[in-house]
Amino acid sequence: MVKWSIEFSISAMPPIKILDFEPDNFTDLYSTEIENFKIIIKPEMKNNYLSIKISVESLNTERDCFISLRCTGESELYSFSDVCNKRIVMRQSPHDPSNHNLSKMIKQPVPMAALKTNDGFYFAVSDTPASFDNQTTQTFDPQAGYFLISSGDNGEQANDEGIDFPYSSHITKKGVPHTFTLLISRSKAQSIQSLRQDVFEVIAEQWGEISSPYHALAFATNYMHFRKNETGYSNHWIIPGIEYANKQYTRDAFWQSMILPLAMEQQIYDAVYEERYKYAENAMLYIIWTARLKRSGGVPNIERAKDALKFITQNTIDGCYKTPRSKELQHGKMMRSWYDICDFEDDDVITYNQGLLATALFGAQELSLPTSLSIEQSVTAYQNLFNVEKGFFPLSRDKMAMCVDALVGDLLSIVFFDQPILPTNMVKLHFDAMNNIARTDVGYKVTCDITGNYLPPEFYCTDGNIIPDYQHPNKGQYSWGGSYFIYDMLALLTAVAHKVEGAEEAAYWRTAVEIKIGGTYHENLNTLTKMPGKPNQGWNAAIYALWTIMMEKGLVSDNYLRKVDKLITALK
């Protein structure tokens, strides 16, 4: 038998039960007073879930508290990732934007918990961690047979290997309650992959008013990546994925924000300060983003856009963007693009970056930003990187390797500025080369040599200096020939926009591969082991958003979206 209750915690006191309830017949407003707190619980039955909004308000002095949902039952407990076999406390933030070593923090990307039933699951999920100052926690205790979903943190160090998490709660006073929203639903899923789809569905319906399965996946993943900005540069920002909490990355945020409402995108955009756009390709993405935001009715930061353009100009010679050395290092290498495991010479021209340069100049033109840089010259330099003999765009002018990210600039120019900057024959040849050289059973190798083999260690280095970590690269994983949904799909969408035969079919194939593996998308798939890495990586949601824009422009039909919706529904 499954039992449900709501409780709240006050510093230095054991949890206090508010009430027991049954989700199937919990329909009436509930109000009570406990320990000089006024508590109001408002349940609301929706199509396929119960929404519960809980309000706790101190009736006298300022006090702290947090709220928990408790579910008890003699069955297996599940997190977003898997079954829980021991007592653990999962969190969504280490509360330190400079802390990138999160391997020891027990975490999950969605604040949820589930209990197995005979015909599926009961599951519960809370609102985005951003609504609770990133303090959300989920406690699983299979031995005692219960889970908790909480708006605060009791500081328990269960299996976190010594990481310090302080007791964290929320201040309430008369007229200023602490509120917590929870959703409870049944799922007939028989796998974790199918369960994830049902979780995405209720999140999207509650907080996005979305019913399409594919749209729900894209929205829900990023809605749950929204965070309080603990640096103070803006009220909120977005993390790329739970493995990178709690920090926003400009390139990821550029893609992620496409799927979210304008008010959320504005916060994410405002969080990009000078240091975050003055390296790698970020200045160019920032200008494109500024133009996109202004067109959507947002408030652009023209001064920062001017500064980004100045940075681009300082690093562009004869129409070629020569990515400067960054202050940050990745395993001793300069981070010159998203492809951060690879070192490039100072005067090399990275094809992906060059395409973004041309597109950014269209953005600068739309924003009326004065510049000495020539769109025509940058476009010509982009096209000249095409290797006629090999029939594809190489990774860079100096590094002759097959890559899938070379077409990104052309796609963004088409989608946002109605200006293709590559001729269709080049796009078709690159698409053909991807399929002939780089395609695997689980997507395209993000880079490989001209025969399709994984690249040797020395390829990633300059001057023949092989960093010890790269003596034996993890072939098939990450950027060592892994398959990235975002970059595979951006290349395929470019081919679709150019009406290249077979491109839309390839886009559906790649999407189906991704979703069938994990019921969500991932940062990358290992092209050797076929294992997924980092589920719910947020930037992938841009593909749904870009396809809808292409539909509005008459470049595509809704056939791809309908097929993916049908696929997701069939997986449940």
PyMOL commands that set and color helices and strands:
alter all, ss='L'
color gray80, all
select helices_A, chain A and resi 23-25+129-132+192-208+213-223+242-244+250-259+262-270+274-277+282-296+302-314+351-366+375-384+405-417+424-438+457-460+468-470+485-497+503-518+538-552+559-571
alter helices_A, ss='H'
color red, helices_A
select strands_A, chain A and resi 3-9+16-21+30-34+37-45+50-58+63-72+77-78+83-84+88-91+112-117+120-126+137-141+146-150+170-172+178-187+226-228+236-238+316-317+320-321+329-330+333-334+402-403+439-440+443-444+447-448+522-525+532-535
alter strands_A, ss='S'
color yellow, strands_A
deselect
rebuild
show_as cartoon
